[in-house]
Amino acid sequence: MQFSLFNESKSQRVIELFKRVFSASEGEAEGQVIADFVAKLIVTTAPKELIGCIAEENDNVVGCIFFSRLAVPSRQVAYILSPVAVSTDVQSKGIGQELIKYGLDHLKSLNVKLVFTYGDPSFYSKTGFDQINENIVKAPCRLSQPIGWLAQSLDGQAIQSMTGSTQCVEALNDPGLW
Ligand SMILES: CC(C)(COP(=O)(O)OP(=O)(O)OC[C@H]1O[C@@H](n2cnc3c(N)ncnc32)[C@H](O)[C@@H]1OP(=O)(O)O)[C@@H](O)C(=O)NCCC(=O)NCCS
């Protein structure tokens, strides 16, 4: 398994991976929604605000994650992890967790302070995410499942309560994704 940073030469293969994986797990319509979201994320996000990581096996892209910049009131450097996919045929082998750890190590090397995500706490807690109340840090859109709002600090400091709103990148700023 090889982990590396995403670059645009991999766009098509990554979009196809998300479409395949989410069609299998959530149905074809959701597969298309996520594929469209990833395509928009790649095209509309400034390069320094988007960090993708991919897992490859025998030249096939089998996993991909994206972190995009989240503006927070404390002005700390923060990113949000979304979306995440591992190819159906190689799930439950630890690839998802390894890929997220690879990405978090890269963010630490860039001095990123906070990382957020929105998803299943039982999966993301395996890579250091904890549930966070919106009284501490607000989500950028209204959450249909507040239990899935998760965060971790990368510098060992506790996450401080912040007053004010957060702002995600344009592609994520879609109420249907939250
Ligand atoms: C979720 C996903 C990225 C996990 O990747 P993976 O490589 O299969 O995960 P890992 O092998 O590293 O970890 C597996 C662990 O996570 C748990 N897990 C796997 N998929 C999960 C899911 N969809 N929800 C909750 N927990 C999940 C498993 O129970 C397993 O725990 P265990 O080994 O203690 O039993 C992958 O299953 C996937 O792409 N699913 C479809 C798309 C999706 O749901 N993306 C995430 C949206 S929040």
The ligand as an SDF file (V2000), in Angstrom:
LIG
                    3D

 48 50  0  0  0  0  0  0  0  0999 V2000
  -15.8100    4.2200    6.3700 C   0  0  0  0  0  0  0  0  0  0  0  0
  -14.6130    3.7260    5.5800 C   0  0  0  0  0  0  0  0  0  0  0  0
  -13.8420    4.8940    5.0010 C   0  0  0  0  0  0  0  0  0  0  0  0
  -13.7040    2.9450    6.5170 C   0  0  0  0  0  0  0  0  0  0  0  0
  -12.5370    2.5380    5.8250 O   0  0  0  0  0  0  0  0  0  0  0  0
  -11.9020    1.1040    6.1190 P   0  0  0  0  0  0  0  0  0  0  0  0
  -10.5790    1.0270    5.4650 O   0  0  0  0  0  0  0  0  0  0  0  0
  -12.9000    0.0640    5.7920 O   0  0  0  0  0  0  0  0  0  0  0  0
  -11.7490    1.2140    7.7120 O   0  0  0  0  0  0  0  0  0  0  0  0
  -10.6410    0.5730    8.6320 P   0  0  0  0  0  0  0  0  0  0  0  0
  -10.3620   -0.8340    8.1510 O   0  0  0  0  0  0  0  0  0  0  0  0
   -9.4900    1.4660    8.8200 O   0  0  0  0  0  0  0  0  0  0  0  0
  -11.4060    0.5460   10.0070 O   0  0  0  0  0  0  0  0  0  0  0  0
  -12.4010   -0.3680   10.1660 C   0  0  0  0  0  0  0  0  0  0  0  0
  -13.0980   -0.0640   11.4170 C   0  0  0  0  0  0  0  0  0  0  0  0
  -14.0060    0.9790   11.2330 O   0  0  0  0  0  0  0  0  0  0  0  0
  -15.3530    0.5130   11.4180 C   0  0  0  0  0  0  0  0  0  0  0  0
  -16.1070    0.9800   10.2780 N   0  0  0  0  0  0  0  0  0  0  0  0
  -15.8830    0.6970    8.9880 C   0  0  0  0  0  0  0  0  0  0  0  0
  -16.8010    1.3150    8.2230 N   0  0  0  0  0  0  0  0  0  0  0  0
  -17.6040    2.0010    9.0500 C   0  0  0  0  0  0  0  0  0  0  0  0
  -18.7420    2.8360    8.8690 C   0  0  0  0  0  0  0  0  0  0  0  0
  -19.2460    3.1020    7.6530 N   0  0  0  0  0  0  0  0  0  0  0  0
  -19.3060    3.3690    9.9590 N   0  0  0  0  0  0  0  0  0  0  0  0
  -18.8030    3.0920   11.1950 C   0  0  0  0  0  0  0  0  0  0  0  0
  -17.7410    2.3180   11.4230 N   0  0  0  0  0  0  0  0  0  0  0  0
  -17.1600    1.7830   10.3590 C   0  0  0  0  0  0  0  0  0  0  0  0
  -15.3180   -0.9930   11.4370 C   0  0  0  0  0  0  0  0  0  0  0  0
  -16.2170   -1.4730   12.3920 O   0  0  0  0  0  0  0  0  0  0  0  0
  -13.8760   -1.2700   11.8160 C   0  0  0  0  0  0  0  0  0  0  0  0
  -13.7370   -1.3750   13.2030 O   0  0  0  0  0  0  0  0  0  0  0  0
  -13.1630   -2.7310   13.8010 P   0  0  0  0  0  0  0  0  0  0  0  0
  -12.0000   -3.1060   12.9250 O   0  0  0  0  0  0  0  0  0  0  0  0
  -12.7880   -2.3870   15.2090 O   0  0  0  0  0  0  0  0  0  0  0  0
  -14.3310   -3.6620   13.6600 O   0  0  0  0  0  0  0  0  0  0  0  0
  -15.0310    2.7660    4.4410 C   0  0  0  0  0  0  0  0  0  0  0  0
  -15.7110    1.6790    4.9930 O   0  0  0  0  0  0  0  0  0  0  0  0
  -15.9060    3.4410    3.4040 C   0  0  0  0  0  0  0  0  0  0  0  0
  -15.3920    4.0190    2.4610 O   0  0  0  0  0  0  0  0  0  0  0  0
  -17.2350    3.3260    3.5580 N   0  0  0  0  0  0  0  0  0  0  0  0
  -18.1900    3.8750    2.6070 C   0  0  0  0  0  0  0  0  0  0  0  0
  -18.1470    5.3690    2.5480 C   0  0  0  0  0  0  0  0  0  0  0  0
  -18.2890    6.0170    3.9090 C   0  0  0  0  0  0  0  0  0  0  0  0
  -19.1340    5.6470    4.7050 O   0  0  0  0  0  0  0  0  0  0  0  0
  -17.4240    7.0210    4.1780 N   0  0  0  0  0  0  0  0  0  0  0  0
  -17.3560    7.6930    5.4480 C   0  0  0  0  0  0  0  0  0  0  0  0
  -18.4600    8.6700    5.6160 C   0  0  0  0  0  0  0  0  0  0  0  0
  -18.4950    9.2790    7.2900 S   0  0  0  0  0  0  0  0  0  0  0  0
  1  2  1  0
  2  3  1  0
  2  4  1  0
  2 36  1  0
  4  5  1  0
  5  6  1  0
  6  7  2  0
  6  8  1  0
  6  9  1  0
  9 10  1  0
 10 11  2  0
 10 12  1  0
 10 13  1  0
 13 14  1  0
 14 15  1  0
 15 16  1  0
 15 30  1  0
 16 17  1  0
 17 18  1  0
 17 28  1  0
 18 19  1  0
 18 27  1  0
 19 20  2  0
 20 21  1  0
 21 22  1  0
 21 27  2  0
 22 23  1  0
 22 24  2  0
 24 25  1  0
 25 26  2  0
 26 27  1  0
 28 29  1  0
 28 30  1  0
 30 31  1  0
 31 32  1  0
 32 33  2  0
 32 34  1  0
 32 35  1  0
 36 37  1  0
 36 38  1  0
 38 39  2  0
 38 40  1  0
 40 41  1  0
 41 42  1  0
 42 43  1  0
 43 44  2  0
 43 45  1  0
 45 46  1  0
 46 47  1  0
 47 48  1  0
M  END
$$$$
